[in-house]
Amino acid sequence: MILTQILNPSCIKVPLEGKDKESVITELVDLLNGAGLLLDREVVLEAILSREQTRSTGIGSGIAIPHGKCKGVKDLVMAIGIAAEPIDFQSIDGKPIKVVVLLASPQDRTGPHIQALARISRLMLDEKFKEKLADSNSPQEVYNYVSEKENE
């Protein structure tokens, strides 16, 4: 799975305007919707917020990967947001997050969804990469960092 195949620079927000978990998730879903990538914004938002209520997708180390599977998308879609100030995401390590990677996929496409989650998790193991993302000043900078990292 190559993330730049599903990540469009227009679906990256730097900095995020939201100051809490729900507003940040809504902001990224709206970004995907504005790019014409969603079939039904409400269905996607509900799926991701519902998944979040089950267990926080704040995976620790300043990263959150909210995600959901639903009928509101035709294909796997992805958005990235970088917070100007750390946000409480009820992460497993109890620390706030700065990098949010949101995924939504069709209900019948579990394989690509799991592959994307795994790929994001692997990339985020690199501390220097995470720092570069968190300190990014523009959507293009985020996209370039992801692209460079994937081409290593």
Secondary structure as the mmCIF struct_conf table of DSSP 4:
data_model
#
loop_
_struct_conf.conf_type_id
_struct_conf.id
_struct_conf.beg_label_comp_id
_struct_conf.beg_label_asym_id
_struct_conf.beg_label_seq_id
_struct_conf.end_label_comp_id
_struct_conf.end_label_asym_id
_struct_conf.end_label_seq_id
HELX_RH_3T_P HELX_RH_3T_P1 LEU A 3 GLN A 5
TURN_TY1_P TURN_TY1_P1 ILE A 6 ILE A 6
STRN STRN1 LEU A 7 LEU A 16
BEND BEND1 ASP A 20 ASP A 20
HELX_RH_AL_P HELX_RH_AL_P1 LYS A 21 GLY A 34
TURN_TY1_P TURN_TY1_P2 ALA A 35 GLY A 36
BEND BEND2 LEU A 39 LEU A 39
HELX_RH_AL_P HELX_RH_AL_P2 ARG A 41 THR A 54
BEND BEND3 ARG A 55 ARG A 55
STRN STRN2 GLY A 58 GLY A 60
TURN_TY1_P TURN_TY1_P3 SER A 61 GLY A 62
STRN STRN3 ILE A 63 ALA A 64
STRN STRN4 HIS A 67 CYS A 70
TURN_TY1_P TURN_TY1_P4 LYS A 71 GLY A 72
BEND BEND4 LYS A 74 ASP A 75
STRN STRN5 VAL A 77 ILE A 87
TURN_TY1_P TURN_TY1_P5 ILE A 92 ASP A 93
BEND BEND5 GLY A 94 GLY A 94
STRN STRN6 ILE A 97 PRO A 106
TURN_TY1_P TURN_TY1_P6 GLN A 107 ASP A 108
HELX_RH_AL_P HELX_RH_AL_P3 THR A 110 LEU A 123
TURN_TY1_P TURN_TY1_P7 MET A 124 LEU A 125
HELX_RH_AL_P HELX_RH_AL_P4 GLU A 127 ALA A 134
TURN_TY1_P TURN_TY1_P8 ASP A 135 ASP A 135
BEND BEND6 SER A 138 SER A 138
HELX_RH_AL_P HELX_RH_AL_P5 PRO A 139 GLU A 150
TURN_TY1_P TURN_TY1_P9 ASN A 151 ASN A 151
#
